[in-house]
Amino acid sequence: MTVENIQVALGERSYDITLGAGVLDTVGSLCREVGLNGVAAVVSNTTVAPLYYDRVRSALERAGYRVLLVALP
């Protein structure tokens, strides 16, 4: 899988966005690799969430996360 990280440069609030084919299915292991722990909240909207939430939830649960969906209208 080819993954590209793009940094959003906001000073102390900077963060990376990870893009690539297959990222949805490996999001749990990617989060573990960067040291994230605890509960994972997937934030989406009610139009998009049904298209990918099950895949993301499954990947996160395989990595040991408890997953919450926050679906906004």
N, C-alpha and C positions, 0 to 999 in steps of 0.2 A: 504494500500500500504506500503510495506517495502522499505525504502530508506536508502542508505548507503552513507555517505559523506567521501571522501578521500581527505586529505590535500596534496597539492603539496607544499612542504616546500622550499621556495626560499627567505627566509629572508623577507625583506620589500615587495617583490613581490609575496608572498605566496597567494594561492587561493585554494578553495575547488572545487571538482568535485562531483556532485550528481548523483548517479546511482540507478536505481530501475525500476521495472515493472510499467508502467503507467506514468513515469516522463514526457514523451513528451506531454501528455494531461493535465498535471498540471503545466507545466513550468511557466506559467504566475503567478499563485498564489504563487509558490515557490519563484519567483523573488520578488514579493511584500512582502513576509514574511521577506526577508532579507533587505528590504528597498530600492530596486532599483527603479528608476524612469526614465522617459524620453522615448527615442526611443530605441527599441530593434533591434539590427542587428543580423541576423542569418547568420553565415558564414559557407559555405559548399562548396562542389564541384558539378559540373554539373552531375555527376553520382549518387551521394547520395541524393542531394536535392530533386529530384522528389519523392523519397521514403517516406520522412517524413515532408517536408516543410509545407504542408497544415495543418497538425495536430499541428505543433508548432506555426504557424501563428495564427491559430484559438484560441489556448490556450492563447497566448500572447494578442491578441485583446480582448478576454473576460475579461482579467485582466486590460484593459485600455491602453495597450501599442500601439504605432504606430510601425509597423514592416517593416523593410527593409531586403531584401534578397541580400546577396553578394555571388554570385555563381562563383567560380573560376574553370577554366578548369582542 
